[in-house]
C-alpha cells in the first residue's frame, strides 16, 4: 500500500449499497481487508441509527457509524464523543406547526428511532395499514418527546411547499437543511432539517482525532449533496459515477463504475492495491 490514507469515509445509499439496499460480497471483502490492514472504516449516512446498523450488519468488524448525517455517533470502540446533536425544541415546535399549516406530516428522528406524529390510535392503525411500519409512531400526546429529543426533522411534499418552508427557515432559523431530489418525482422534494452543527465531515474529523488521524489522511466517497463537505475537505474526495452533478464537479476523482457495478469496492481495490487480497 503506497498511499498514506488511514481512514475511509463512506456514504450508504448510492455508494456502498446497491439500489436494492444490499452490500455485495466483493464490497464486504474489500472493506474487511482494509480494516484488517488498520484502516478506519466510517459509515456516514443520513439514515437513522437503527436502520444504518441493519443495512451494515454484513460488515462484521468495528466500523464507526455516523447516523443522521453525523448527529449520532455509534461504535463499539471506546470513543469519547459529544452528545447527540439535537434540534432546538423551539425550532422543532415552530417547523412542525408550519408544516401542518401546509398539510405536511413531518417525520422526526428521536435518538435512534424514526417517529411520526399521528392524531390517535385509529390514525396510527390507518397509517400502518396503508404505508407499513416505518418505526416508532407517536401520538400527539407524546409530542414533547419529539420536540425535546429530535435529531432530524423530515418533510416530504410538493416542491413549491417545501421551498416556501425553506424561505421561512432562511429568514427565521439557524439550522442546517438539505433538499433531496433523488428517488423522488420531479415535483416532489424531501426537506431535512438538523442542528446547525450537524455535518458528516465535521463529526468524522471529531471522531478521527481520537486516533490521531487528520483530514488529509481520509478518503471520502459519496454520491449526493449531503456528501459535499466531506468530499471537498478530505484528503481525497471521490464521487460515484452515479453521483449528483454538484458532487462530480467538486470531487478530486470520479469512480469508473456505479454503485450497481461495485464502483466503490473497485475504486478502493485499486487505490489501496488490494488485487491480491484473497
GIJOZI-V432075 format. One line per field, one symbol per residue. phi: phi as a letter, one per 40 degrees, with the letter a starting at -180 (. if undefined). A space follows every 50 residues. Layout:
phi = ???
This chain:
phi = .ccbcbabbbcccgbcccccgbbccccccccccccccgccbbcbaccccc cccccbdcccaccbbbcffhcbbbacccbcbccdcccccccccccccccc ccgbccbbcbfbbbbbcbcaccccccccccbhcchcbbccccdcccccbc babbbbadccccccccdccdcbbbbcabbbbcgbcccbbbbbbaddccad cccccdccdcbgbbccbbbbbaabdcccccccccdbbbbcdcccdccccb ccabccbcccbgdcccccdcccfbcbcc
